[in-house]
Amino acid sequence: MSDWKPIIGLEIHAELLTQSKMFSACPVVDSVTAPPNTAVDPVSLGLPGTLPVINQEAVEMAMMVGLALNCEIPAINQFARKSYFYPDLPKGYQISQYDRPLSVRGTLDIDLSDGTTATIRVRRAHLEEDTGKSVHVDGYSLIDYNRAGVPLLEIVTEPDIHSAEAAEVFARKLRAILQYLGVNDGDMSKGVMRVEPNISVMHKDDTGYRTRTEVKNLNSIRSLFRSIEYEVARQIKAWESGEGVRQATMGWDEAKQRTVVQRYKESADEYRYFPEPDLPVVEVSREWVERVRARLPELPDAKRDRFINSFGLSRYDASVLTAEKAVATYYEGVIADGANPKSASNWITGNLFGLLNRDGIERESAAEKVAPEKLGALVKMVDDGTINKATGVTVLNDMWETGGSPEDIVKAKGLGQISDTGAIEAALAKVLAENARLVEDYIAGKDKVFGPLMGKIMAELGGRGNPALVKETLTRELNARRGVGC
């Protein structure tokens, strides 16, 4: 690998959350759950004599994405016909954009695990209509046109990505931006966002790019990462063996964890683009652009920086909390009633994420298991000494299972922290009496036995002892005995 560098560009297709389709008033439905062919109309079915009409909401959503990606919005953009023949493309062509896209020349910065930041250039972001969906059942191929005509934004990067990790980080950040903007829900399992990497490798002695392959229609970021890792290794091996790489469209076999050739390409696709004769040129005034810009919400980078500056979080913790809109919203709900921001961050990224991962629940569903205001109350109870951290973990587990409030759980189970000095001293006296050998070891200078003694006292107190007070009392008593022993 030291002699080779991956060269990767991404094409991301994202359906836009409009009420109606790209070129008609036909409603948009969930193409996974809706009965087949129930959200269709003459335009989306490509019936003769129908005329498309541009969906302004889709144009403005796409413009918001372009602005969020620091793109230029040209004054003129235009739709074109892109001819190809698939069963799920009823007209025999797709209305897309070609030489006059909506957004061009953008950038997106990403943070990598080695601490560096990479700037990925965005070549273009253009509008088009989605196709229908082929369904293969019992030897038959069926077509569902519910998705046909849904507004689709295609975002194309320059080949500035040089690792599977960077591709993953870019895709996650782009998905977060789409979610923050409210233009796409990011559910890749339903195909509303699909990623296609173009992959080649460059030897250290090369002066130009080598042949690339394209992996089509990946519907998870994990598959994006693994397909790039596999394809890069495959191409390096092919070049080093003298076999070489042929330009091809590849698929990803999830079961076998490998790329497979779908078709070889002897030449570039000939889509016979020409301006869509049934649609006007779209003139985008600067005033229109600024009106759309004013609608942009706080985006992930800005929210991350605010969390750092306002709450004193580390860049890493702030990045984790803002990587998904649902998590950022949840965090702000936890601290809304005064929970300590740093403590809340630790509880979310540590304990709560651990429970979500254990049970295979998406982070966006955290509020359905533990309401943010309830977690905020738990954080405050731990920080003010009502319960200790260990008891807090127990209470959180109970909240996870029952949905109850921390106050009710602590009261019902008698889990309040013990700060009564009499109770602590009684537990301490019992433990020291039962563990005379450990006490002698401490007096002899073996400080490492302090931890076990501390643990035994906390156990005697049912895990509810005030740790700071227990530690202070034990230290005072042992040091007094060590002094007498000397």
N, C-alpha and C positions, 0 to 999 in steps of 0.2 A: 504493500500500500504506500510505502514512503516515496516510491517513484511515480505514483499515480494520484490524480486529483479528480474527484467526482465533479461533473458539470451538470447542474440540475436547474431546470425551469419548471414552474408549476402553472397549470391551467385549473382554475377553480370555477365550478358552476354552482351558482346559488340561486334558488328560487326566491322570489320576492313575495312578501306577505301582503299582497294587494287583495282587495275584495273581489276584483274581477280579473279576467284574463288580459293578456297583453294587447290584443287587438279586437276585443269584443266585450260585451257586457255580461258574458257567461260567468257565473260565480266560480271562484276557486274553492276546491274542497280538499280534504285529506285524501290523497290518492292511494293510501294504504288501507284506510278503514272504510271509505265510501264505497257503496255498491258500484260495480263497473259501469261505465258509460251512462252515468246519471247526471254528470255535469258537462254536457256537450251542447253545442249549438252549430248552426250552419257554418260559421266562420272557423271554429276550431276543428270541424270535420272536413274543411276544405271543399265544401260543395261549390259547384260552378255558379258564378254570378254573385258571389259574396264579396264584400269589400271590407278590408281591415280599417280600424280606427285606433290611433295611438292612445294608450292608457297614460294619462298625465301623472297619475300617482306613481306608476312604475318608473317613469322618467325621473321624477323628483327623488324617489328612493335610491335609484342608481346614482344620481348626482350626489346625494349625501355620502354614499360609499366612496365615490371618487374624491370628494373633498376630505373625507376622513383618511384617505390614503395619500393625501398631499398631491393629488393629480391636478393637472390643468383641465379646465372645461372649455373646449373649443366653442367658438361662437356659432359654428355650423356643424350639425351632425345629421347623418342620413342613414336610412335603413336600406338594406340590399337583399336580393334573393340569393340564397345559397342552395344550389341544386344538388341533391343526392337522394337516393331511393331506398328508403327503409320501409317496412310494412307499417311501422308506427308513426310515419310522417305522411299524413294523408294527402297533402298537396303535391308531394314529390319535390318540394323545396321548403326551406326554412327561411322565415324572415329574420334576418340578423343585421349586423352592422359590419362594414368592411373597412373601407379607406377613410371613413369619417365617423369614428367611434365617439361615444359620449365623453369619455375621460381618457387622458393620456399622460405619460411621463410623471408617474408618482413614485413615492418611496415609503418603505415601512422599516423601522428599526426593530431588531430583535436581540434579546439578551441570551447568550449561550452559556452553557454550564461551566466553561473555563473562565468566565468573568468578562469575556469580550462582548462587544456589541457589533452586529453586522447590519449594514444597510442593504436592503433588497429593493432593487428598482422594479417598479410596476410599469410594464410597457403600455397596457391599455385595460380599460374596463368597459365592455360594451354590452348593449341590450340585445336580447333575442327572445324567441319563444321556445318553450320546451316541447319535446316530442311526446307522443303517447307512450304506452308501456306494453311490451310483449310479455305474455304469461304462457309458460309451457307446461301443459298438464296432460298426462297419459298419452303422449305421442301427438298431441294437438298443440298448435300455436294459436293463442287467443290474443286479441288486442283490446286494451282498455284506453279510451281516449280522454279520460278525466283529466289527465295531466297535460294533454296537448293544448298548446297555446298559453300555458302558465308563464308569466314573466320570468325570464332567466337572465341573470347577470353573469357574464363570463369575465373573470379577472385573470390576466396573463402577466407573469413576471418575466424579467430578463433572466438569463442563465447565471444568476449571481449566487446560487445556493450550492454549497460544497460538501454537504454531509446530510445523512438521513436525519440527524438531530436538528439541523437548521431547518430542514423542510418541515419537520414536525412542529417546531416552535413557531414558524411562520404560519402554518395552517391553523394552529390553536389560537394564535393572536388574531388572525383574520376572522376566524369564527367568532371570537369574543367581540370584535368590532361590529360585526353584523348583528350580533345579539344586542349589544349596547344601543345600536341605532334603531333596533326594533324592526329590521327589514327581513330577518331570517331567524328561525328559532334554533338553527344549528344541529338539528336532529339528523345526523348522517345516516342512521339506520333506516330512515324513511326516504332517503335519496334526495332530500331537499338541499343538500350540499354534497357535491361530488368533486373529488380531486384527481387530477391526472398529471403525474410527473413525466417530464421529458428528460431522459437520462443518457449521458455519455460519460466517458472518462478521458482525461488528458494526461499524457506522459510528460515528465519533467522536460523532455527534449522537444516536445511538440511546439509548433508555432501557430497551429490552428485547431479547430474543433474536429473531433472524429465523428463517425456515424452514431446517431442517437436512436434510441427506441422510446416508445411512449406506452406507459401502463395506463389502461383505460378504466374509468368509472370505479375508483376506489371509494368505498362508502364507510371507511373508518380511518382515523388518524393512525391507529396501530398498524393497519394494513399498509398505509402510506410509508411508514417507517420501515417495516419489514420488507416490503417490495423493493424499496430503494437499496437497502443493505444487500439483498440477494442479487439484484440486477447489476449493481456496481461490481460485486465480486465475480459474477458470471462474465461480465464484459472484460474485466482485467484478465481473467483466466483465458478467455477466447483470444484476446490480442497476444498474450504471452505465448500461447500455444501455436500461433500462426494461423488460427482458424479465422479470426476477424469477426466483425459484427455486421449483420445486415440490418438495414432500416426496416423496422417492423412495428406493428401494433401488438402490444402484449396484454395479456390478462393476468390476474393474480389468483392462483389456486390456494385458497385459504387452508384447505385440508392438508395439502402437501407442502405449504409454505414455500412456494416457488412461483416464478413467472413462467407463463406459457405463451407461445406464439399464437396469435389469432390470425394474422395475415402479414405477409411480407409486402413492402412497398417498393416498387421499382422506380417510382417517380412521385412527385408531390401530388396530393389530391387535386383534382380539377373540379372545382365547385361551380365554375362559370358564374362568378359573382357579377351582378349588374344592379344598378339602382332600382329599388322597388317602385314600379310605376304607379301603384295605387296609394302611395303614401307621400306626403309633402316633405320637403327638407325641414328639419327642426332648427329654428333660429333661437339660440340661447343668449338672452341679453344678460349683461353684467348685473343688472338689477335683480333679475330672476335668480342668478347664482347667489347673490348676497342674501336674498330672502331665504333660500334653502340653507345657506351656511348658518343663518341665525337659528335654525331649528336643530342644529347639531347638539346632542347632549354631551355631558362630560364623558370622555372616552377613556379607555383603560389606562393609558399612560398618564393622563392628567389626574385620574382618580388615584393611581399609584403614588404619584408625587404628593398629592394632598394627604394621603394616609401617612406618608413619611414625615411631612412637615407639620401636620396638625396633631398626629397621634404618637410620633416618635417611634414608629415601626422601622425595622430594618428594610432595606430595599427588597431583600428576598421575601420576607413575610408579606410586605405590601404587594409584591408581584403575585404571590400565590393567592392572596385574597381578591385581587382584581382580575385574575385570569379568566373568570367566568362572571358574567353579570349577576347571576343568581347568588353566588357566594358573596360578592361585594354588597349586594342589597341585604343579604342575611347578616353580614357583619355589622352594617350600619344599624340594623334593627336590634342587634345584641347590645350595642353601646348607647342606644338612644336614651335609655333611662339612667345613665350614669355609670355603667360598668366600666372598669378600667380598660382602656383600649388595648394595652399590651397584654394584659391577662386574657381578655376576650380573644385576641389573636391566637394566643397559645392554646386555649381550650378548643377553638375551632379547628386549627390546622393540626393539632395533636389528637385530642380525645374524640372530637366529633367526626373528623375525617376517618379516624381509625374504625369507628362503628360503621360508618358508611361503607368503607372498603370491606369490612368483615362480612357485611350482609349483601354486598353487591348492589348497593343503591346509589344512583347518580347524585352528585352533589346538589344539583338544582332541586332535589326533593327533600333536602335536609329539614326545611320548615314543616314538612308534613309529619316528621317524626318528633322533632323538638322545636317548638316555637321559639323564635329568636328572643322574645321578651322573657321567656322562661329560662333560657340559657343565660341571659343577662342577669337575672335574679340569682342564679346559681353562682355566677362569677362573683357577684357582690357578697354573697354569703361566705364564700371562701376567703375573699380579700379582707372582710371585716372581722374574721375570726369566729363567725358563728359555727362553721364547720371547718375541718382541716381539708387539705388537698385530697388525701386518700378517701375520706368520707365523701368528698365532692364527686370523685370518680364513681363511687358506689351509687350516689344519688343520680348521677347522669345516666348510668345504666338502667336504673329504675324508670327515669323519665323516658328513656328510649323505648322501653317495653310498654309503659302504661300511658304515656302522654301527660302524666300528672305534673303538678307544680313542685319545685324544690321545697318550698315552705311546707306544703302539706306532707310531703314524703319524710322530711326531717322530723316533723312533729309526730306523725303517726308511728314512726319507727324509733323515736327517741335517739336520733343521731346527732344531736347538738354537741358541739365541741366541749370537752371538759377543760375548763380553765381554773377550776377550784383548786387552790394550792393544797388544801387538806387532802383531797382525793388523790392528787398527784403524789404527794409525799407518802401516803399510805401505800399506793401501788409501788412506789420506788423502794420503800422499806421491805416490802414482801419480796420483790425481785432480787434485791441485794442479799437478803437472807438466804434465798434459795440458790444463789449463784456465788457462793463465797469464793470459789476458785477463781472466777473471772475478776472478782474484786481484788483478790490478792495479786493477780497478774497485772492489773492496772496500777496498783500501789507499787509494784516492782518496776514500773516504767513501760509496760506494754500498752501504749495508748490505743492500739488497734482494737482492743476489746470494748472500747467505748460504744461502738456501733451496735454490736450484739446486745449489750445491756440496754441501750436506748430502744432497740426493737422489742425487747422483752417487756419493757415498761409500757410501750405503746400497745402491745398485744394485751397486756393486763388491763389496760383502759379501753379495750374493745376497739382500738384504732381511732378513738375519738379524742385522744389527748391533744392539747395544744402543743404542737411540736417545739415551738420556741421556748415555752415555759417548762416543758419536760426536759429539754436539753439544758436549760439554765439551772434547774434544780439538781439534775444529775451531776453536772459539772461541779457545782458548789459542794455537793456531798462527797464526791470522789476525791476532789482536791483536798478537802478537809481531812479525809482518811489518809491520803498519801502524806500529808504533812505530819499527822500523828505517827505514821509508820516510820518516817524518817527520824 
